[in-house]
Each structure stands twice: as C-alpha cells, then as structure tokens.
Amino acid sequence: MSIVLLSDESHEDPVNGFDLRVWNLLAQGDAEHIVFRRKGIGSAGAPLAARLPWRRLVVVEEPTERQRIRRRDAVPGVFERRHGTALVQTMLLFREFAARRVRVVATRPGMGLLCAAVGPRRFVYDGCDSATLYHARRSRALALSQPLRAANSAAWARVFRLIEGRVLRGCAGAVVPAEADAAALRGLAPGVPVEVVGNGTAWVSVPALASPTGAPTLAFHGGMAFEATRESALFVARDVFPLVRKEVPEARCLILGGPVFQELAEAARRPGVSAPGHVDDLRASLTQSTVWCAPMFQGAGVKTKLLEAMSAGLAVVLNAHAAEALSPRARAAVVIAEGARPIASEVVRLMRDADANAALRREARAVAESEFSWSARAAEYRRFIEETLALP
C-alpha cells in the first residue's frame, strides 16, 4: 500500500508530535512525504527523515518563502523542490496521486483545508491533537488567572472549530491519538469516521532504566517551549517538591528540558531543585529518578513525555488530565492523584516504599512494551487508511 503524507509545516522540534507521529506510523512502508512552506524538514528533523524509508521527500516553496529555505541538502537523495503556491501544487499533486493510485494522509489543519478544497473525500486527516479542544481547554485553564489570554484562546477555539469542521466534512475519515480528541472531532462532523490510534515511543526498543541508588529524586522532563509543559514543571518544582522535602529532607528535584525560562530558573535556586535545561542524553539523566511526576492542566492528545517515562520503567505519579489518554491497563500502572498535597503524599510513599516503587516500575515497563511500540500502532494506522480509502 503506497501512502503519501502531506504536511503544511516543517518538523522543527522532535519533542512535538505532528509529523514525528506520522513519520513513525508510516515508517514501515513505502511512504512519501510532501512538506509545504517553511524550512523544509529543518535541522532537527533531518536525522529522523534520513533513516526512515521515504521514497521521496518534496518541499514546496511558496514565492514569499523561497529565500528563507537554506537546507537544500538536508536529506541527500530524497529532496525535491517545487516552486509555486500551495493551492496550485496541491491540485497538481492530487492529479498525480489519482493516476498513481496512492492514498493520501494530510496532517495539520492548514493542509487539511487545502486537501478538502482540491481532493474532497480522497484523503484521511490526521488531526493529532485537536486544535479546537486544545484552545477550549486552554481558555478554561486561564479563565481566572489570565482572563485576556483566556479570551484569546476562546476566540481561537471558535476559529478552529470552523476550520476542523470544514476539514472533517471534506475528508474520508480522520485519525487522532486520544479519545478526547476523537470526541471533539466527532462533534464537529457527525457521521465522519474518526479512529483513535495512539502514539508510540522509540524508548520501548531499549531496556528499562535500572533502579536509582542515590538520593531520592523527584523528576520531570519535557520541552519547555510549550506552555502546558512549563506550567507542569513549575507545579512540580514550586508546589509539589517543597511538600515532599518536608517529609524527605534529603530529596532532590530534577527538571529536565529546555529552554530554561525565568520562573524555572528562579525555582532552581531553591534548596534541592536542579534545572539543567537541555541534556544530550535524557535517558541517562533520568537514571537518577526515584519518582517521575507530571501533573498536566492544559493540552490535548497523548503526552509523549509520559510514554517515555513509562517505557523507561519509572514509577509515575500523574493527575487525571495527564492520564486521560492511557488505556485502563496503563492507568493501573501509574499513580493518579489530584492537587499538590495528595500528589506529594504519593511521591513520598513511593520514595519510602522500595517494593511498591519497584512493582510500579515493572508494570509501567510491561505496559509500554505491550502498547507503546510504533510497529504495533502502525499496523492499526495503515489498516484504517486502507479501509477508509479503498481503491477500486
């Protein structure tokens, strides 16, 4: 089955989902990747693209963007460039795809709109995180603390409701990584098939981390470019850890991921807290972790950092929002609590009870091996695409 992925932005940050998700889900077959605008696949995405079996990688440069693209040789041998508007190039590509009998997957709302305009009912839309759901949740989360930003997010939620509704009415079916995103999209276009195919992580393919031997350490990691991650990191460092340290004076708090923003740098000046920012070997740094903690208050979709922590075999403490995309078995392999004090109490318990900690680590790794491999997810993904876009 030949599949082509259409994306309207480059993949600049390997921590984020979108193209990374679809690249991995399609990596098992003869996929092609068409990238519209921006900077090709970018320096961050080039190593990944180079080792995936794309038969062809095309960058469409719009006239206003042409001078900004500098990475002509980022992926030698599979890099093709086209000039012109995205709309015209999409029309030409759909004509080509029809002649070659290939199936099309579009990711991101902008690309979905283009495909809906020129190839209605001839593509599957991978919505990844629903933008409508993301902004609606962000608006609610900021309503009391930052009303102006909450109003801005509410406005964006209305905009994306229109955009995603139009994309869904124009596609043959949609795929998302979590049931909450599926429910949001189904409400926009009843009757359009929406399938849930979760994310995976490459961390499943390497052994779990050994149990730590040093001082009890509360850990968190994530890309701090994202507001939801920054909020979570601060909650762990400023709200949860002081309560933990009262009960376990020798405890330490390790916040990994960059860039280190001002509030996090200030929190890192507190006794026991460390925030080194980006580290070259994240897994090696997490070997110090006694408990990994990531309460989340915003966002949608699957939390990649959570899949990584469970795949590393860490004892994990979350709140319900962070755990919402997990299967029932996976939820049983983590500890779920709400609020700083209950979360801190669970962290202290797992620092003191070595047997409970070890049991949780084993179960987390077992779940990851069963549910988080990209190859298992890819089979579901490709099956849905093939059934939804059945060729005559």
Contacts in CASP RR format, 6 or more apart in sequence:
PFRMAT RR
TARGET T0000
AUTHOR 0000-0000-0000
METHOD contacts of the structure
MODEL  1
MSIVLLSDESHEDPVNGFDLRVWNLLAQGDAEHIVFRRKGIGSAGAPLAA
RLPWRRLVVVEEPTERQRIRRRDAVPGVFERRHGTALVQTMLLFREFAAR
RVRVVATRPGMGLLCAAVGPRRFVYDGCDSATLYHARRSRALALSQPLRA
ANSAAWARVFRLIEGRVLRGCAGAVVPAEADAAALRGLAPGVPVEVVGNG
TAWVSVPALASPTGAPTLAFHGGMAFEATRESALFVARDVFPLVRKEVPE
ARCLILGGPVFQELAEAARRPGVSAPGHVDDLRASLTQSTVWCAPMFQGA
GVKTKLLEAMSAGLAVVLNAHAAEALSPRARAAVVIAEGARPIASEVVRL
MRDADANAALRREARAVAESEFSWSARAAEYRRFIEETLALP
1 29 0 8 1.000
1 103 0 8 1.000
1 382 0 8 1.000
1 385 0 8 1.000
1 386 0 8 1.000
2 30 0 8 1.000
2 31 0 8 1.000
2 32 0 8 1.000
2 100 0 8 1.000
2 101 0 8 1.000
2 102 0 8 1.000
2 103 0 8 1.000
3 26 0 8 1.000
3 29 0 8 1.000
3 30 0 8 1.000
3 31 0 8 1.000
3 32 0 8 1.000
3 102 0 8 1.000
3 103 0 8 1.000
3 104 0 8 1.000
3 105 0 8 1.000
3 382 0 8 1.000
3 385 0 8 1.000
4 31 0 8 1.000
4 32 0 8 1.000
4 33 0 8 1.000
4 34 0 8 1.000
4 93 0 8 1.000
4 97 0 8 1.000
4 102 0 8 1.000
4 103 0 8 1.000
4 104 0 8 1.000
4 105 0 8 1.000
5 19 0 8 1.000
5 22 0 8 1.000
5 23 0 8 1.000
5 26 0 8 1.000
5 31 0 8 1.000
5 32 0 8 1.000
5 33 0 8 1.000
5 34 0 8 1.000
5 105 0 8 1.000
5 106 0 8 1.000
5 107 0 8 1.000
6 34 0 8 1.000
6 36 0 8 1.000
6 90 0 8 1.000
6 93 0 8 1.000
6 104 0 8 1.000
6 105 0 8 1.000
6 106 0 8 1.000
6 107 0 8 1.000
6 111 0 8 1.000
6 112 0 8 1.000
6 114 0 8 1.000
6 115 0 8 1.000
6 123 0 8 1.000
7 18 0 8 1.000
7 19 0 8 1.000
7 22 0 8 1.000
7 33 0 8 1.000
7 34 0 8 1.000
7 35 0 8 1.000
7 36 0 8 1.000
7 106 0 8 1.000
7 107 0 8 1.000
7 108 0 8 1.000
7 111 0 8 1.000
8 35 0 8 1.000
8 36 0 8 1.000
8 37 0 8 1.000
8 86 0 8 1.000
8 108 0 8 1.000
8 110 0 8 1.000
8 111 0 8 1.000
8 112 0 8 1.000
8 114 0 8 1.000
9 18 0 8 1.000
9 19 0 8 1.000
9 35 0 8 1.000
9 36 0 8 1.000
9 37 0 8 1.000
9 38 0 8 1.000
9 108 0 8 1.000
10 19 0 8 1.000
10 35 0 8 1.000
10 37 0 8 1.000
10 38 0 8 1.000
10 39 0 8 1.000
10 40 0 8 1.000
10 41 0 8 1.000
10 42 0 8 1.000
10 45 0 8 1.000
11 18 0 8 1.000
11 19 0 8 1.000
11 20 0 8 1.000
11 23 0 8 1.000
11 41 0 8 1.000
11 42 0 8 1.000
11 44 0 8 1.000
11 45 0 8 1.000
11 48 0 8 1.000
12 38 0 8 1.000
12 39 0 8 1.000
12 42 0 8 1.000
12 44 0 8 1.000
12 45 0 8 1.000
13 44 0 8 1.000
13 223 0 8 1.000
13 225 0 8 1.000
14 20 0 8 1.000
14 44 0 8 1.000
14 45 0 8 1.000
14 48 0 8 1.000
15 222 0 8 1.000
15 223 0 8 1.000
15 225 0 8 1.000
15 304 0 8 1.000
16 226 0 8 1.000
17 128 0 8 1.000
17 129 0 8 1.000
17 199 0 8 1.000
17 304 0 8 1.000
18 107 0 8 1.000
18 108 0 8 1.000
18 128 0 8 1.000
19 33 0 8 1.000
19 41 0 8 1.000
19 107 0 8 1.000
20 48 0 8 1.000
21 126 0 8 1.000
21 128 0 8 1.000
21 177 0 8 1.000
21 199 0 8 1.000
22 105 0 8 1.000
22 107 0 8 1.000
22 126 0 8 1.000
23 33 0 8 1.000
23 48 0 8 1.000
23 49 0 8 1.000
23 52 0 8 1.000
24 52 0 8 1.000
24 200 0 8 1.000
24 202 0 8 1.000
24 374 0 8 1.000
24 377 0 8 1.000
24 378 0 8 1.000
25 197 0 8 1.000
25 374 0 8 1.000
25 377 0 8 1.000
25 378 0 8 1.000
25 381 0 8 1.000
25 382 0 8 1.000
26 105 0 8 1.000
26 378 0 8 1.000
26 381 0 8 1.000
26 382 0 8 1.000
27 52 0 8 1.000
27 53 0 8 1.000
27 374 0 8 1.000
27 378 0 8 1.000
28 375 0 8 1.000
28 378 0 8 1.000
28 382 0 8 1.000
29 53 0 8 1.000
29 382 0 8 1.000
30 53 0 8 1.000
30 55 0 8 1.000
31 52 0 8 1.000
31 53 0 8 1.000
31 54 0 8 1.000
31 55 0 8 1.000
32 54 0 8 1.000
32 55 0 8 1.000
32 56 0 8 1.000
32 57 0 8 1.000
32 58 0 8 1.000
32 102 0 8 1.000
33 41 0 8 1.000
33 49 0 8 1.000
33 54 0 8 1.000
33 56 0 8 1.000
33 57 0 8 1.000
33 58 0 8 1.000
34 58 0 8 1.000
34 60 0 8 1.000
34 93 0 8 1.000
35 41 0 8 1.000
35 57 0 8 1.000
35 58 0 8 1.000
35 59 0 8 1.000
35 60 0 8 1.000
36 59 0 8 1.000
36 60 0 8 1.000
36 62 0 8 1.000
36 86 0 8 1.000
36 89 0 8 1.000
36 90 0 8 1.000
36 111 0 8 1.000
36 114 0 8 1.000
37 60 0 8 1.000
37 61 0 8 1.000
37 62 0 8 1.000
37 65 0 8 1.000
37 86 0 8 1.000
38 65 0 8 1.000
38 68 0 8 1.000
38 69 0 8 1.000
39 68 0 8 1.000
39 69 0 8 1.000
39 70 0 8 1.000
39 71 0 8 1.000
40 59 0 8 1.000
40 69 0 8 1.000
40 71 0 8 1.000
40 74 0 8 1.000
41 49 0 8 1.000
41 57 0 8 1.000
41 59 0 8 1.000
41 71 0 8 1.000
41 74 0 8 1.000
41 75 0 8 1.000
42 71 0 8 1.000
42 74 0 8 1.000
43 71 0 8 1.000
43 74 0 8 1.000
46 71 0 8 1.000
46 74 0 8 1.000
46 75 0 8 1.000
49 57 0 8 1.000
49 74 0 8 1.000
49 75 0 8 1.000
49 78 0 8 1.000
50 75 0 8 1.000
54 78 0 8 1.000
55 78 0 8 1.000
56 78 0 8 1.000
56 80 0 8 1.000
57 75 0 8 1.000
57 78 0 8 1.000
57 79 0 8 1.000
57 80 0 8 1.000
58 80 0 8 1.000
58 81 0 8 1.000
58 82 0 8 1.000
59 69 0 8 1.000
59 79 0 8 1.000
59 80 0 8 1.000
59 81 0 8 1.000
59 82 0 8 1.000
60 81 0 8 1.000
60 82 0 8 1.000
60 83 0 8 1.000
60 84 0 8 1.000
60 86 0 8 1.000
60 89 0 8 1.000
61 69 0 8 1.000
61 81 0 8 1.000
61 82 0 8 1.000
61 83 0 8 1.000
61 84 0 8 1.000
62 84 0 8 1.000
62 85 0 8 1.000
62 86 0 8 1.000
63 83 0 8 1.000
63 84 0 8 1.000
63 85 0 8 1.000
66 83 0 8 1.000
72 79 0 8 1.000
72 81 0 8 1.000
73 79 0 8 1.000
82 89 0 8 1.000
86 114 0 8 1.000
87 114 0 8 1.000
87 117 0 8 1.000
87 118 0 8 1.000
90 114 0 8 1.000
90 115 0 8 1.000
90 117 0 8 1.000
90 118 0 8 1.000
91 118 0 8 1.000
94 104 0 8 1.000
94 115 0 8 1.000
94 118 0 8 1.000
94 119 0 8 1.000
94 122 0 8 1.000
97 104 0 8 1.000
97 122 0 8 1.000
98 122 0 8 1.000
101 391 0 8 1.000
103 123 0 8 1.000
103 124 0 8 1.000
103 385 0 8 1.000
103 386 0 8 1.000
103 389 0 8 1.000
103 391 0 8 1.000
104 115 0 8 1.000
104 122 0 8 1.000
104 123 0 8 1.000
104 124 0 8 1.000
104 389 0 8 1.000
105 123 0 8 1.000
105 124 0 8 1.000
105 125 0 8 1.000
105 126 0 8 1.000
105 385 0 8 1.000
106 112 0 8 1.000
106 114 0 8 1.000
106 115 0 8 1.000
106 123 0 8 1.000
106 124 0 8 1.000
106 125 0 8 1.000
106 126 0 8 1.000
106 171 0 8 1.000
107 125 0 8 1.000
107 126 0 8 1.000
107 127 0 8 1.000
107 128 0 8 1.000
108 127 0 8 1.000
108 128 0 8 1.000
109 127 0 8 1.000
109 131 0 8 1.000
109 160 0 8 1.000
109 163 0 8 1.000
109 164 0 8 1.000
109 167 0 8 1.000
110 163 0 8 1.000
110 167 0 8 1.000
112 123 0 8 1.000
112 125 0 8 1.000
112 167 0 8 1.000
112 171 0 8 1.000
113 163 0 8 1.000
113 166 0 8 1.000
113 167 0 8 1.000
115 122 0 8 1.000
115 123 0 8 1.000
115 125 0 8 1.000
115 167 0 8 1.000
115 170 0 8 1.000
115 171 0 8 1.000
116 166 0 8 1.000
116 167 0 8 1.000
116 169 0 8 1.000
116 170 0 8 1.000
116 171 0 8 1.000
119 170 0 8 1.000
120 170 0 8 1.000
121 170 0 8 1.000
121 171 0 8 1.000
121 172 0 8 1.000
122 172 0 8 1.000
122 389 0 8 1.000
123 171 0 8 1.000
123 172 0 8 1.000
123 389 0 8 1.000
124 171 0 8 1.000
124 172 0 8 1.000
124 173 0 8 1.000
124 174 0 8 1.000
124 175 0 8 1.000
124 384 0 8 1.000
124 385 0 8 1.000
124 388 0 8 1.000
124 389 0 8 1.000
125 167 0 8 1.000
125 168 0 8 1.000
125 171 0 8 1.000
125 173 0 8 1.000
125 174 0 8 1.000
125 175 0 8 1.000
126 174 0 8 1.000
126 175 0 8 1.000
126 176 0 8 1.000
127 164 0 8 1.000
127 174 0 8 1.000
127 175 0 8 1.000
127 176 0 8 1.000
127 181 0 8 1.000
127 185 0 8 1.000
128 176 0 8 1.000
128 177 0 8 1.000
128 181 0 8 1.000
128 301 0 8 1.000
129 176 0 8 1.000
129 177 0 8 1.000
129 178 0 8 1.000
129 181 0 8 1.000
129 299 0 8 1.000
129 300 0 8 1.000
129 301 0 8 1.000
130 160 0 8 1.000
130 164 0 8 1.000
130 176 0 8 1.000
130 180 0 8 1.000
130 181 0 8 1.000
130 184 0 8 1.000
130 185 0 8 1.000
130 300 0 8 1.000
130 301 0 8 1.000
131 156 0 8 1.000
131 160 0 8 1.000
131 163 0 8 1.000
131 164 0 8 1.000
132 157 0 8 1.000
132 160 0 8 1.000
132 161 0 8 1.000
132 164 0 8 1.000
132 184 0 8 1.000
132 185 0 8 1.000
132 188 0 8 1.000
133 180 0 8 1.000
133 181 0 8 1.000
133 184 0 8 1.000
133 299 0 8 1.000
133 300 0 8 1.000
134 298 0 8 1.000
134 299 0 8 1.000
134 300 0 8 1.000
135 153 0 8 1.000
135 154 0 8 1.000
135 156 0 8 1.000
135 157 0 8 1.000
135 160 0 8 1.000
136 153 0 8 1.000
136 154 0 8 1.000
136 157 0 8 1.000
136 184 0 8 1.000
137 298 0 8 1.000
137 299 0 8 1.000
137 300 0 8 1.000
138 150 0 8 1.000
138 153 0 8 1.000
138 227 0 8 1.000
138 298 0 8 1.000
138 299 0 8 1.000
139 150 0 8 1.000
139 151 0 8 1.000
139 153 0 8 1.000
139 154 0 8 1.000
139 157 0 8 1.000
140 150 0 8 1.000
141 150 0 8 1.000
141 297 0 8 1.000
141 298 0 8 1.000
142 149 0 8 1.000
142 150 0 8 1.000
142 153 0 8 1.000
143 150 0 8 1.000
161 188 0 8 1.000
164 185 0 8 1.000
164 188 0 8 1.000
165 185 0 8 1.000
165 188 0 8 1.000
165 189 0 8 1.000
167 174 0 8 1.000
168 174 0 8 1.000
168 185 0 8 1.000
168 188 0 8 1.000
168 189 0 8 1.000
168 192 0 8 1.000
168 194 0 8 1.000
169 189 0 8 1.000
169 192 0 8 1.000
171 192 0 8 1.000
172 193 0 8 1.000
172 388 0 8 1.000
172 389 0 8 1.000
173 192 0 8 1.000
173 193 0 8 1.000
173 194 0 8 1.000
173 195 0 8 1.000
173 388 0 8 1.000
174 185 0 8 1.000
174 192 0 8 1.000
174 193 0 8 1.000
174 194 0 8 1.000
174 195 0 8 1.000
175 194 0 8 1.000
175 195 0 8 1.000
175 196 0 8 1.000
175 197 0 8 1.000
175 381 0 8 1.000
175 384 0 8 1.000
175 385 0 8 1.000
176 182 0 8 1.000
176 185 0 8 1.000
176 194 0 8 1.000
176 195 0 8 1.000
176 196 0 8 1.000
176 197 0 8 1.000
176 301 0 8 1.000
177 196 0 8 1.000
177 197 0 8 1.000
177 198 0 8 1.000
177 199 0 8 1.000
177 301 0 8 1.000
177 302 0 8 1.000
177 325 0 8 1.000
178 196 0 8 1.000
178 198 0 8 1.000
178 300 0 8 1.000
178 301 0 8 1.000
178 302 0 8 1.000
178 324 0 8 1.000
178 325 0 8 1.000
179 196 0 8 1.000
179 324 0 8 1.000
179 325 0 8 1.000
180 300 0 8 1.000
180 301 0 8 1.000
180 324 0 8 1.000
180 325 0 8 1.000
181 196 0 8 1.000
181 300 0 8 1.000
181 301 0 8 1.000
182 194 0 8 1.000
182 195 0 8 1.000
182 196 0 8 1.000
184 300 0 8 1.000
185 192 0 8 1.000
185 194 0 8 1.000
186 192 0 8 1.000
186 194 0 8 1.000
193 388 0 8 1.000
195 380 0 8 1.000
195 384 0 8 1.000
197 377 0 8 1.000
197 380 0 8 1.000
197 381 0 8 1.000
197 384 0 8 1.000
198 302 0 8 1.000
198 325 0 8 1.000
198 377 0 8 1.000
199 302 0 8 1.000
199 304 0 8 1.000
199 307 0 8 1.000
199 372 0 8 1.000
199 377 0 8 1.000
200 302 0 8 1.000
200 307 0 8 1.000
200 372 0 8 1.000
200 373 0 8 1.000
200 374 0 8 1.000
200 377 0 8 1.000
201 304 0 8 1.000
201 307 0 8 1.000
201 308 0 8 1.000
201 311 0 8 1.000
201 368 0 8 1.000
201 372 0 8 1.000
201 374 0 8 1.000
202 374 0 8 1.000
203 283 0 8 1.000
203 307 0 8 1.000
203 308 0 8 1.000
203 311 0 8 1.000
203 312 0 8 1.000
203 368 0 8 1.000
203 372 0 8 1.000
204 311 0 8 1.000
204 368 0 8 1.000
204 369 0 8 1.000
204 372 0 8 1.000
204 373 0 8 1.000
205 373 0 8 1.000
206 283 0 8 1.000
208 311 0 8 1.000
208 312 0 8 1.000
208 313 0 8 1.000
208 361 0 8 1.000
208 365 0 8 1.000
209 283 0 8 1.000
209 286 0 8 1.000
209 287 0 8 1.000
209 289 0 8 1.000
209 312 0 8 1.000
209 313 0 8 1.000
209 314 0 8 1.000
210 287 0 8 1.000
211 357 0 8 1.000
211 358 0 8 1.000
211 361 0 8 1.000
212 287 0 8 1.000
212 288 0 8 1.000
212 289 0 8 1.000
212 290 0 8 1.000
214 288 0 8 1.000
215 250 0 8 1.000
215 251 0 8 1.000
215 252 0 8 1.000
216 248 0 8 1.000
216 250 0 8 1.000
216 251 0 8 1.000
216 252 0 8 1.000
216 290 0 8 1.000
216 291 0 8 1.000
216 351 0 8 1.000
217 251 0 8 1.000
217 252 0 8 1.000
217 253 0 8 1.000
217 254 0 8 1.000
217 288 0 8 1.000
217 289 0 8 1.000
217 290 0 8 1.000
217 291 0 8 1.000
218 236 0 8 1.000
218 240 0 8 1.000
218 241 0 8 1.000
218 244 0 8 1.000
218 251 0 8 1.000
218 252 0 8 1.000
218 253 0 8 1.000
218 254 0 8 1.000
218 289 0 8 1.000
218 290 0 8 1.000
218 291 0 8 1.000
218 292 0 8 1.000
218 293 0 8 1.000
218 347 0 8 1.000
218 351 0 8 1.000
219 253 0 8 1.000
219 254 0 8 1.000
219 255 0 8 1.000
219 256 0 8 1.000
219 286 0 8 1.000
219 288 0 8 1.000
219 289 0 8 1.000
219 290 0 8 1.000
219 291 0 8 1.000
219 292 0 8 1.000
219 293 0 8 1.000
219 314 0 8 1.000
220 232 0 8 1.000
220 233 0 8 1.000
220 236 0 8 1.000
220 237 0 8 1.000
220 254 0 8 1.000
220 255 0 8 1.000
220 256 0 8 1.000
220 292 0 8 1.000
220 293 0 8 1.000
220 294 0 8 1.000
221 255 0 8 1.000
221 256 0 8 1.000
221 257 0 8 1.000
221 282 0 8 1.000
221 285 0 8 1.000
221 286 0 8 1.000
221 292 0 8 1.000
221 305 0 8 1.000
221 308 0 8 1.000
221 309 0 8 1.000
222 229 0 8 1.000
222 233 0 8 1.000
222 256 0 8 1.000
222 257 0 8 1.000
222 258 0 8 1.000
222 305 0 8 1.000
223 229 0 8 1.000
223 257 0 8 1.000
223 258 0 8 1.000
223 305 0 8 1.000
224 230 0 8 1.000
224 233 0 8 1.000
224 257 0 8 1.000
224 258 0 8 1.000
224 259 0 8 1.000
224 260 0 8 1.000
224 261 0 8 1.000
224 264 0 8 1.000
224 277 0 8 1.000
225 258 0 8 1.000
225 259 0 8 1.000
227 298 0 8 1.000
228 296 0 8 1.000
228 297 0 8 1.000
228 298 0 8 1.000
228 299 0 8 1.000
229 305 0 8 1.000
230 261 0 8 1.000
230 263 0 8 1.000
230 264 0 8 1.000
231 296 0 8 1.000
231 297 0 8 1.000
231 298 0 8 1.000
232 294 0 8 1.000
232 295 0 8 1.000
232 296 0 8 1.000
232 297 0 8 1.000
232 322 0 8 1.000
233 255 0 8 1.000
233 264 0 8 1.000
233 275 0 8 1.000
234 263 0 8 1.000
234 264 0 8 1.000
234 267 0 8 1.000
235 295 0 8 1.000
235 297 0 8 1.000
235 340 0 8 1.000
236 253 0 8 1.000
236 255 0 8 1.000
236 293 0 8 1.000
236 294 0 8 1.000
236 295 0 8 1.000
237 253 0 8 1.000
237 255 0 8 1.000
237 264 0 8 1.000
237 267 0 8 1.000
237 268 0 8 1.000
237 270 0 8 1.000
237 273 0 8 1.000
237 275 0 8 1.000
238 267 0 8 1.000
238 270 0 8 1.000
239 340 0 8 1.000
240 293 0 8 1.000
240 295 0 8 1.000
240 340 0 8 1.000
240 343 0 8 1.000
240 344 0 8 1.000
240 347 0 8 1.000
241 251 0 8 1.000
241 253 0 8 1.000
241 270 0 8 1.000
241 272 0 8 1.000
241 273 0 8 1.000
241 344 0 8 1.000
242 270 0 8 1.000
243 340 0 8 1.000
243 341 0 8 1.000
243 344 0 8 1.000
243 345 0 8 1.000
244 251 0 8 1.000
244 253 0 8 1.000
244 344 0 8 1.000
244 347 0 8 1.000
244 348 0 8 1.000
244 351 0 8 1.000
245 251 0 8 1.000
245 253 0 8 1.000
245 271 0 8 1.000
245 272 0 8 1.000
247 344 0 8 1.000
247 348 0 8 1.000
248 348 0 8 1.000
248 351 0 8 1.000
248 352 0 8 1.000
251 272 0 8 1.000
251 351 0 8 1.000
252 272 0 8 1.000
252 273 0 8 1.000
252 274 0 8 1.000
252 288 0 8 1.000
253 272 0 8 1.000
253 273 0 8 1.000
253 274 0 8 1.000
254 274 0 8 1.000
254 275 0 8 1.000
254 285 0 8 1.000
254 288 0 8 1.000
254 289 0 8 1.000
255 264 0 8 1.000
255 267 0 8 1.000
255 268 0 8 1.000
255 273 0 8 1.000
255 274 0 8 1.000
255 275 0 8 1.000
255 277 0 8 1.000
256 275 0 8 1.000
256 276 0 8 1.000
256 277 0 8 1.000
256 279 0 8 1.000
256 282 0 8 1.000
256 285 0 8 1.000
256 286 0 8 1.000
257 275 0 8 1.000
257 276 0 8 1.000
257 277 0 8 1.000
257 278 0 8 1.000
257 279 0 8 1.000
257 282 0 8 1.000
258 277 0 8 1.000
258 278 0 8 1.000
259 277 0 8 1.000
259 278 0 8 1.000
260 268 0 8 1.000
260 275 0 8 1.000
260 276 0 8 1.000
260 277 0 8 1.000
264 275 0 8 1.000
265 275 0 8 1.000
267 273 0 8 1.000
267 275 0 8 1.000
268 274 0 8 1.000
268 275 0 8 1.000
276 285 0 8 1.000
279 285 0 8 1.000
282 308 0 8 1.000
283 312 0 8 1.000
286 292 0 8 1.000
286 309 0 8 1.000
286 312 0 8 1.000
286 314 0 8 1.000
289 314 0 8 1.000
290 315 0 8 1.000
290 350 0 8 1.000
290 351 0 8 1.000
290 357 0 8 1.000
291 314 0 8 1.000
291 315 0 8 1.000
291 316 0 8 1.000
291 317 0 8 1.000
291 347 0 8 1.000
291 350 0 8 1.000
291 351 0 8 1.000
291 357 0 8 1.000
292 309 0 8 1.000
292 314 0 8 1.000
292 315 0 8 1.000
292 316 0 8 1.000
292 317 0 8 1.000
293 316 0 8 1.000
293 317 0 8 1.000
293 318 0 8 1.000
293 343 0 8 1.000
293 347 0 8 1.000
294 303 0 8 1.000
294 305 0 8 1.000
294 306 0 8 1.000
294 309 0 8 1.000
294 316 0 8 1.000
294 318 0 8 1.000
294 322 0 8 1.000
295 318 0 8 1.000
295 319 0 8 1.000
295 321 0 8 1.000
295 322 0 8 1.000
295 339 0 8 1.000
295 343 0 8 1.000
296 303 0 8 1.000
296 318 0 8 1.000
296 319 0 8 1.000
296 321 0 8 1.000
296 322 0 8 1.000
297 319 0 8 1.000
297 321 0 8 1.000
301 325 0 8 1.000
302 325 0 8 1.000
303 322 0 8 1.000
303 325 0 8 1.000
306 316 0 8 1.000
306 318 0 8 1.000
306 322 0 8 1.000
306 323 0 8 1.000
306 326 0 8 1.000
307 368 0 8 1.000
307 372 0 8 1.000
309 316 0 8 1.000
309 364 0 8 1.000
310 316 0 8 1.000
310 330 0 8 1.000
310 333 0 8 1.000
310 334 0 8 1.000
310 364 0 8 1.000
310 365 0 8 1.000
310 367 0 8 1.000
310 368 0 8 1.000
310 372 0 8 1.000
311 365 0 8 1.000
311 368 0 8 1.000
311 369 0 8 1.000
311 372 0 8 1.000
312 365 0 8 1.000
313 361 0 8 1.000
313 362 0 8 1.000
313 364 0 8 1.000
313 365 0 8 1.000
313 368 0 8 1.000
314 361 0 8 1.000
314 364 0 8 1.000
315 335 0 8 1.000
315 350 0 8 1.000
315 357 0 8 1.000
315 360 0 8 1.000
315 361 0 8 1.000
315 364 0 8 1.000
316 333 0 8 1.000
316 334 0 8 1.000
316 335 0 8 1.000
316 360 0 8 1.000
316 364 0 8 1.000
317 334 0 8 1.000
317 335 0 8 1.000
317 336 0 8 1.000
317 337 0 8 1.000
317 343 0 8 1.000
317 346 0 8 1.000
317 347 0 8 1.000
317 350 0 8 1.000
318 334 0 8 1.000
318 335 0 8 1.000
318 336 0 8 1.000
318 337 0 8 1.000
319 336 0 8 1.000
319 337 0 8 1.000
319 338 0 8 1.000
319 339 0 8 1.000
319 343 0 8 1.000
320 336 0 8 1.000
320 338 0 8 1.000
323 330 0 8 1.000
323 331 0 8 1.000
323 334 0 8 1.000
323 336 0 8 1.000
326 334 0 8 1.000
327 367 0 8 1.000
327 371 0 8 1.000
329 367 0 8 1.000
329 370 0 8 1.000
329 371 0 8 1.000
330 367 0 8 1.000
330 371 0 8 1.000
332 363 0 8 1.000
333 360 0 8 1.000
333 363 0 8 1.000
333 364 0 8 1.000
333 366 0 8 1.000
333 367 0 8 1.000
334 360 0 8 1.000
334 364 0 8 1.000
335 346 0 8 1.000
335 350 0 8 1.000
335 360 0 8 1.000
337 343 0 8 1.000
337 345 0 8 1.000
337 346 0 8 1.000
349 356 0 8 1.000
350 356 0 8 1.000
350 357 0 8 1.000
350 360 0 8 1.000
351 357 0 8 1.000
END
